[in-house]
Amino acid sequence: MEKMFPYLPAIILLVGFLLISVGAFWMAIPAGFIVLGVLLAVYSFLVIPKGDKE
């Protein structure tokens, strides 16, 4: 469990984004794809290493 603890915020964020995407798909399929793409782009921006660690 301790190995998973550092990744827990990223996992919770991904689950939240997926739930938002599912809600958008229920409204309209094209809107769901747009929301999914935007949220995945935001998720990748938040998860990638920032590069300030040397």
PDB file of N, CA, C and O in Angstrom:
ATOM      1  N   MET A   1       0.820  -1.193   0.000  1.00  0.00           N
ATOM      2  CA  MET A   1       0.000   0.000   0.000  1.00  0.00           C
ATOM      3  C   MET A   1       0.867   1.261   0.000  1.00  0.00           C
ATOM      4  O   MET A   1       0.502   2.276  -0.594  1.00  0.00           O
ATOM      5  N   GLU A   2       2.023   1.186   0.675  1.00  0.00           N
ATOM      6  CA  GLU A   2       2.879   2.366   0.742  1.00  0.00           C
ATOM      7  C   GLU A   2       3.485   2.707  -0.613  1.00  0.00           C
ATOM      8  O   GLU A   2       3.788   3.872  -0.872  1.00  0.00           O
ATOM      9  N   LYS A   3       3.668   1.712  -1.488  1.00  0.00           N
ATOM     10  CA  LYS A   3       4.196   1.984  -2.821  1.00  0.00           C
ATOM     11  C   LYS A   3       3.161   2.692  -3.684  1.00  0.00           C
ATOM     12  O   LYS A   3       3.511   3.443  -4.594  1.00  0.00           O
ATOM     13  N   MET A   4       1.882   2.449  -3.396  1.00  0.00           N
ATOM     14  CA  MET A   4       0.815   3.062  -4.182  1.00  0.00           C
ATOM     15  C   MET A   4       0.449   4.453  -3.675  1.00  0.00           C
ATOM     16  O   MET A   4      -0.143   5.237  -4.417  1.00  0.00           O
ATOM     17  N   PHE A   5       0.786   4.774  -2.434  1.00  0.00           N
ATOM     18  CA  PHE A   5       0.379   6.037  -1.826  1.00  0.00           C
ATOM     19  C   PHE A   5       0.844   7.278  -2.593  1.00  0.00           C
ATOM     20  O   PHE A   5       0.064   8.224  -2.706  1.00  0.00           O
ATOM     21  N   PRO A   6       2.069   7.330  -3.126  1.00  0.00           N
ATOM     22  CA  PRO A   6       2.464   8.528  -3.890  1.00  0.00           C
ATOM     23  C   PRO A   6       1.660   8.720  -5.170  1.00  0.00           C
ATOM     24  O   PRO A   6       1.520   9.844  -5.652  1.00  0.00           O
ATOM     25  N   TYR A   7       1.129   7.624  -5.726  1.00  0.00           N
ATOM     26  CA  TYR A   7       0.368   7.714  -6.965  1.00  0.00           C
ATOM     27  C   TYR A   7      -1.125   7.900  -6.732  1.00  0.00           C
ATOM     28  O   TYR A   7      -1.881   8.050  -7.692  1.00  0.00           O
ATOM     29  N   LEU A   8      -1.559   7.894  -5.491  1.00  0.00           N
ATOM     30  CA  LEU A   8      -2.978   7.975  -5.178  1.00  0.00           C
ATOM     31  C   LEU A   8      -3.641   9.252  -5.694  1.00  0.00           C
ATOM     32  O   LEU A   8      -4.734   9.162  -6.254  1.00  0.00           O
ATOM     33  N   PRO A   9      -3.042  10.440  -5.537  1.00  0.00           N
ATOM     34  CA  PRO A   9      -3.693  11.635  -6.102  1.00  0.00           C
ATOM     35  C   PRO A   9      -3.862  11.573  -7.618  1.00  0.00           C
ATOM     36  O   PRO A   9      -4.878  12.023  -8.147  1.00  0.00           O
ATOM     37  N   ALA A  10      -2.879  11.022  -8.315  1.00  0.00           N
ATOM     38  CA  ALA A  10      -2.985  10.904  -9.775  1.00  0.00           C
ATOM     39  C   ALA A  10      -4.078   9.921 -10.160  1.00  0.00           C
ATOM     40  O   ALA A  10      -4.799  10.146 -11.132  1.00  0.00           O
ATOM     41  N   ILE A  11      -4.209   8.842  -9.415  1.00  0.00           N
ATOM     42  CA  ILE A  11      -5.257   7.859  -9.699  1.00  0.00           C
ATOM     43  C   ILE A  11      -6.634   8.451  -9.446  1.00  0.00           C
ATOM     44  O   ILE A  11      -7.547   8.263 -10.251  1.00  0.00           O
ATOM     45  N   ILE A  12      -6.793   9.164  -8.336  1.00  0.00           N
ATOM     46  CA  ILE A  12      -8.072   9.797  -8.025  1.00  0.00           C
ATOM     47  C   ILE A  12      -8.418  10.848  -9.068  1.00  0.00           C
ATOM     48  O   ILE A  12      -9.579  10.976  -9.456  1.00  0.00           O
ATOM     49  N   LEU A  13      -7.427  11.601  -9.522  1.00  0.00           N
ATOM     50  CA  LEU A  13      -7.651  12.594 -10.563  1.00  0.00           C
ATOM     51  C   LEU A  13      -8.095  11.939 -11.858  1.00  0.00           C
ATOM     52  O   LEU A  13      -8.999  12.441 -12.526  1.00  0.00           O
ATOM     53  N   LEU A  14      -7.481  10.837 -12.219  1.00  0.00           N
ATOM     54  CA  LEU A  14      -7.853  10.122 -13.437  1.00  0.00           C
ATOM     55  C   LEU A  14      -9.274   9.576 -13.344  1.00  0.00           C
ATOM     56  O   LEU A  14     -10.029   9.652 -14.313  1.00  0.00           O
ATOM     57  N   VAL A  15      -9.643   9.033 -12.204  1.00  0.00           N
ATOM     58  CA  VAL A  15     -11.003   8.524 -12.023  1.00  0.00           C
ATOM     59  C   VAL A  15     -12.021   9.661 -12.120  1.00  0.00           C
ATOM     60  O   VAL A  15     -13.075   9.501 -12.735  1.00  0.00           O
ATOM     61  N   GLY A  16     -11.713  10.793 -11.522  1.00  0.00           N
ATOM     62  CA  GLY A  16     -12.610  11.947 -11.625  1.00  0.00           C
ATOM     63  C   GLY A  16     -12.763  12.424 -13.056  1.00  0.00           C
ATOM     64  O   GLY A  16     -13.871  12.739 -13.490  1.00  0.00           O
ATOM     65  N   PHE A  17     -11.664  12.480 -13.794  1.00  0.00           N
ATOM     66  CA  PHE A  17     -11.736  12.881 -15.197  1.00  0.00           C
ATOM     67  C   PHE A  17     -12.556  11.895 -16.010  1.00  0.00           C
ATOM     68  O   PHE A  17     -13.320  12.293 -16.889  1.00  0.00           O
ATOM     69  N   LEU A  18     -12.400  10.603 -15.719  1.00  0.00           N
ATOM     70  CA  LEU A  18     -13.174   9.605 -16.447  1.00  0.00           C
ATOM     71  C   LEU A  18     -14.672   9.732 -16.158  1.00  0.00           C
ATOM     72  O   LEU A  18     -15.496   9.561 -17.056  1.00  0.00           O
ATOM     73  N   LEU A  19     -15.019  10.031 -14.915  1.00  0.00           N
ATOM     74  CA  LEU A  19     -16.434  10.209 -14.578  1.00  0.00           C
ATOM     75  C   LEU A  19     -17.018  11.443 -15.266  1.00  0.00           C
ATOM     76  O   LEU A  19     -18.167  11.422 -15.706  1.00  0.00           O
ATOM     77  N   ILE A  20     -16.239  12.509 -15.361  1.00  0.00           N
ATOM     78  CA  ILE A  20     -16.696  13.694 -16.090  1.00  0.00           C
ATOM     79  C   ILE A  20     -16.892  13.366 -17.566  1.00  0.00           C
ATOM     80  O   ILE A  20     -17.862  13.807 -18.181  1.00  0.00           O
ATOM     81  N   SER A  21     -15.973  12.594 -18.128  1.00  0.00           N
ATOM     82  CA  SER A  21     -16.083  12.206 -19.533  1.00  0.00           C
ATOM     83  C   SER A  21     -17.308  11.340 -19.786  1.00  0.00           C
ATOM     84  O   SER A  21     -17.992  11.512 -20.795  1.00  0.00           O
ATOM     85  N   VAL A  22     -17.589  10.415 -18.883  1.00  0.00           N
ATOM     86  CA  VAL A  22     -18.770   9.567 -19.033  1.00  0.00           C
ATOM     87  C   VAL A  22     -20.032  10.422 -19.002  1.00  0.00           C
ATOM     88  O   VAL A  22     -20.957  10.190 -19.780  1.00  0.00           O
ATOM     89  N   GLY A  23     -20.077  11.402 -18.114  1.00  0.00           N
ATOM     90  CA  GLY A  23     -21.224  12.306 -18.075  1.00  0.00           C
ATOM     91  C   GLY A  23     -21.375  13.090 -19.362  1.00  0.00           C
ATOM     92  O   GLY A  23     -22.493  13.315 -19.826  1.00  0.00           O
ATOM     93  N   ALA A  24     -20.260  13.508 -19.943  1.00  0.00           N
ATOM     94  CA  ALA A  24     -20.325  14.231 -21.210  1.00  0.00           C
ATOM     95  C   ALA A  24     -20.778  13.311 -22.341  1.00  0.00           C
ATOM     96  O   ALA A  24     -21.509  13.744 -23.232  1.00  0.00           O
ATOM     97  N   PHE A  25     -20.351  12.048 -22.317  1.00  0.00           N
ATOM     98  CA  PHE A  25     -20.803  11.092 -23.332  1.00  0.00           C
ATOM     99  C   PHE A  25     -22.306  10.849 -23.231  1.00  0.00           C
ATOM    100  O   PHE A  25     -22.962  10.623 -24.248  1.00  0.00           O
ATOM    101  N   TRP A  26     -22.860  10.893 -22.015  1.00  0.00           N
ATOM    102  CA  TRP A  26     -24.302  10.712 -21.863  1.00  0.00           C
ATOM    103  C   TRP A  26     -25.071  11.854 -22.504  1.00  0.00           C
ATOM    104  O   TRP A  26     -26.171  11.649 -23.016  1.00  0.00           O
ATOM    105  N   MET A  27     -24.501  13.063 -22.480  1.00  0.00           N
ATOM    106  CA  MET A  27     -25.193  14.204 -23.089  1.00  0.00           C
ATOM    107  C   MET A  27     -25.122  14.137 -24.611  1.00  0.00           C
ATOM    108  O   MET A  27     -26.142  14.247 -25.292  1.00  0.00           O
ATOM    109  N   ALA A  28     -23.912  13.957 -25.139  1.00  0.00           N
ATOM    110  CA  ALA A  28     -23.727  13.884 -26.592  1.00  0.00           C
ATOM    111  C   ALA A  28     -22.373  13.232 -26.856  1.00  0.00           C
ATOM    112  O   ALA A  28     -21.389  13.544 -26.185  1.00  0.00           O
ATOM    113  N   ILE A  29     -22.323  12.350 -27.806  1.00  0.00           N
ATOM    114  CA  ILE A  29     -21.081  11.619 -28.091  1.00  0.00           C
ATOM    115  C   ILE A  29     -19.963  12.549 -28.571  1.00  0.00           C
ATOM    116  O   ILE A  29     -18.837  12.410 -28.092  1.00  0.00           O
ATOM    117  N   PRO A  30     -20.211  13.498 -29.497  1.00  0.00           N
ATOM    118  CA  PRO A  30     -19.100  14.383 -29.886  1.00  0.00           C
ATOM    119  C   PRO A  30     -18.584  15.233 -28.718  1.00  0.00           C
ATOM    120  O   PRO A  30     -17.382  15.468 -28.597  1.00  0.00           O
ATOM    121  N   ALA A  31     -19.493  15.683 -27.873  1.00  0.00           N
ATOM    122  CA  ALA A  31     -19.059  16.459 -26.702  1.00  0.00           C
ATOM    123  C   ALA A  31     -18.226  15.588 -25.766  1.00  0.00           C
ATOM    124  O   ALA A  31     -17.282  16.071 -25.140  1.00  0.00           O
ATOM    125  N   GLY A  32     -18.573  14.313 -25.669  1.00  0.00           N
ATOM    126  CA  GLY A  32     -17.806  13.400 -24.831  1.00  0.00           C
ATOM    127  C   GLY A  32     -16.386  13.223 -25.324  1.00  0.00           C
ATOM    128  O   GLY A  32     -15.453  13.182 -24.523  1.00  0.00           O
ATOM    129  N   PHE A  33     -16.206  13.117 -26.642  1.00  0.00           N
ATOM    130  CA  PHE A  33     -14.851  12.989 -27.185  1.00  0.00           C
ATOM    131  C   PHE A  33     -14.050  14.272 -26.970  1.00  0.00           C
ATOM    132  O   PHE A  33     -12.857  14.211 -26.675  1.00  0.00           O
ATOM    133  N   ILE A  34     -14.686  15.422 -27.112  1.00  0.00           N
ATOM    134  CA  ILE A  34     -13.983  16.689 -26.885  1.00  0.00           C
ATOM    135  C   ILE A  34     -13.548  16.813 -25.431  1.00  0.00           C
ATOM    136  O   ILE A  34     -12.404  17.164 -25.143  1.00  0.00           O
ATOM    137  N   VAL A  35     -14.468  16.523 -24.520  1.00  0.00           N
ATOM    138  CA  VAL A  35     -14.148  16.606 -23.089  1.00  0.00           C
ATOM    139  C   VAL A  35     -13.073  15.596 -22.720  1.00  0.00           C
ATOM    140  O   VAL A  35     -12.165  15.920 -21.955  1.00  0.00           O
ATOM    141  N   LEU A  36     -13.154  14.384 -23.245  1.00  0.00           N
ATOM    142  CA  LEU A  36     -12.149  13.370 -22.960  1.00  0.00           C
ATOM    143  C   LEU A  36     -10.767  13.813 -23.441  1.00  0.00           C
ATOM    144  O   LEU A  36      -9.782  13.645 -22.723  1.00  0.00           O
ATOM    145  N   GLY A  37     -10.686  14.371 -24.634  1.00  0.00           N
ATOM    146  CA  GLY A  37      -9.400  14.851 -25.145  1.00  0.00           C
ATOM    147  C   GLY A  37      -8.824  15.977 -24.316  1.00  0.00           C
ATOM    148  O   GLY A  37      -7.627  15.989 -24.027  1.00  0.00           O
ATOM    149  N   VAL A  38      -9.656  16.916 -23.933  1.00  0.00           N
ATOM    150  CA  VAL A  38      -9.186  18.047 -23.118  1.00  0.00           C
ATOM    151  C   VAL A  38      -8.717  17.564 -21.750  1.00  0.00           C
ATOM    152  O   VAL A  38      -7.664  17.982 -21.270  1.00  0.00           O
ATOM    153  N   LEU A  39      -9.496  16.686 -21.123  1.00  0.00           N
ATOM    154  CA  LEU A  39      -9.125  16.205 -19.798  1.00  0.00           C
ATOM    155  C   LEU A  39      -7.868  15.342 -19.834  1.00  0.00           C
ATOM    156  O   LEU A  39      -7.063  15.403 -18.904  1.00  0.00           O
ATOM    157  N   LEU A  40      -7.680  14.549 -20.869  1.00  0.00           N
ATOM    158  CA  LEU A  40      -6.452  13.765 -20.980  1.00  0.00           C
ATOM    159  C   LEU A  40      -5.241  14.670 -21.206  1.00  0.00           C
ATOM    160  O   LEU A  40      -4.154  14.387 -20.702  1.00  0.00           O
ATOM    161  N   ALA A  41      -5.420  15.747 -21.956  1.00  0.00           N
ATOM    162  CA  ALA A  41      -4.321  16.693 -22.140  1.00  0.00           C
ATOM    163  C   ALA A  41      -3.964  17.370 -20.815  1.00  0.00           C
ATOM    164  O   ALA A  41      -2.786  17.538 -20.500  1.00  0.00           O
ATOM    165  N   VAL A  42      -4.965  17.752 -20.052  1.00  0.00           N
ATOM    166  CA  VAL A  42      -4.722  18.363 -18.734  1.00  0.00           C
ATOM    167  C   VAL A  42      -4.055  17.352 -17.806  1.00  0.00           C
ATOM    168  O   VAL A  42      -3.123  17.692 -17.077  1.00  0.00           O
ATOM    169  N   TYR A  43      -4.533  16.110 -17.836  1.00  0.00           N
ATOM    170  CA  TYR A  43      -3.954  15.071 -16.979  1.00  0.00           C
ATOM    171  C   TYR A  43      -2.483  14.832 -17.317  1.00  0.00           C
ATOM    172  O   TYR A  43      -1.649  14.719 -16.419  1.00  0.00           O
ATOM    173  N   SER A  44      -2.169  14.755 -18.594  1.00  0.00           N
ATOM    174  CA  SER A  44      -0.770  14.534 -18.972  1.00  0.00           C
ATOM    175  C   SER A  44       0.104  15.722 -18.585  1.00  0.00           C
ATOM    176  O   SER A  44       1.265  15.541 -18.218  1.00  0.00           O
ATOM    177  N   PHE A  45      -0.440  16.932 -18.664  1.00  0.00           N
ATOM    178  CA  PHE A  45       0.320  18.115 -18.244  1.00  0.00           C
ATOM    179  C   PHE A  45       0.590  18.082 -16.745  1.00  0.00           C
ATOM    180  O   PHE A  45       1.665  18.487 -16.304  1.00  0.00           O
ATOM    181  N   LEU A  46      -0.370  17.605 -15.960  1.00  0.00           N
ATOM    182  CA  LEU A  46      -0.196  17.565 -14.511  1.00  0.00           C
ATOM    183  C   LEU A  46       0.717  16.438 -14.053  1.00  0.00           C
ATOM    184  O   LEU A  46       1.342  16.549 -12.998  1.00  0.00           O
ATOM    185  N   VAL A  47       0.811  15.360 -14.816  1.00  0.00           N
ATOM    186  CA  VAL A  47       1.533  14.172 -14.372  1.00  0.00           C
ATOM    187  C   VAL A  47       2.993  14.152 -14.831  1.00  0.00           C
ATOM    188  O   VAL A  47       3.836  13.566 -14.152  1.00  0.00           O
ATOM    189  N   ILE A  48       3.310  14.778 -15.970  1.00  0.00           N
ATOM    190  CA  ILE A  48       4.678  14.697 -16.482  1.00  0.00           C
ATOM    191  C   ILE A  48       5.660  15.361 -15.510  1.00  0.00           C
ATOM    192  O   ILE A  48       5.297  16.306 -14.809  1.00  0.00           O
ATOM    193  N   PRO A  49       6.887  14.875 -15.470  1.00  0.00           N
ATOM    194  CA  PRO A  49       7.875  15.511 -14.608  1.00  0.00           C
ATOM    195  C   PRO A  49       8.169  16.931 -15.076  1.00  0.00           C
ATOM    196  O   PRO A  49       8.225  17.212 -16.274  1.00  0.00           O
ATOM    197  N   LYS A  50       8.351  17.799 -14.122  1.00  0.00           N
ATOM    198  CA  LYS A  50       8.550  19.220 -14.458  1.00  0.00           C
ATOM    199  C   LYS A  50       9.963  19.546 -14.916  1.00  0.00           C
ATOM    200  O   LYS A  50      10.166  20.551 -15.598  1.00  0.00           O
ATOM    201  N   GLY A  51      10.948  18.722 -14.559  1.00  0.00           N
ATOM    202  CA  GLY A  51      12.314  18.927 -15.030  1.00  0.00           C
ATOM    203  C   GLY A  51      13.159  19.814 -14.137  1.00  0.00           C
ATOM    204  O   GLY A  51      14.312  20.094 -14.467  1.00  0.00           O
ATOM    205  N   ASP A  52      12.615  20.265 -13.008  1.00  0.00           N
ATOM    206  CA  ASP A  52      13.397  21.132 -12.132  1.00  0.00           C
ATOM    207  C   ASP A  52      14.199  20.331 -11.100  1.00  0.00           C
ATOM    208  O   ASP A  52      14.910  20.919 -10.284  1.00  0.00           O
ATOM    209  N   LYS A  53      14.092  19.008 -11.127  1.00  0.00           N
ATOM    210  CA  LYS A  53      14.874  18.173 -10.227  1.00  0.00           C
ATOM    211  C   LYS A  53      16.161  17.759 -10.926  1.00  0.00           C
ATOM    212  O   LYS A  53      16.132  17.252 -12.047  1.00  0.00           O
ATOM    213  N   GLU A  54      17.274  17.976 -10.267  1.00  0.00           N
ATOM    214  CA  GLU A  54      18.551  17.616 -10.867  1.00  0.00           C
ATOM    215  C   GLU A  54      19.321  16.695  -9.956  1.00  0.00           C
ATOM    216  O   GLU A  54      20.430  16.280 -10.292  1.00  0.00           O
TER     217      GLU A  54
END
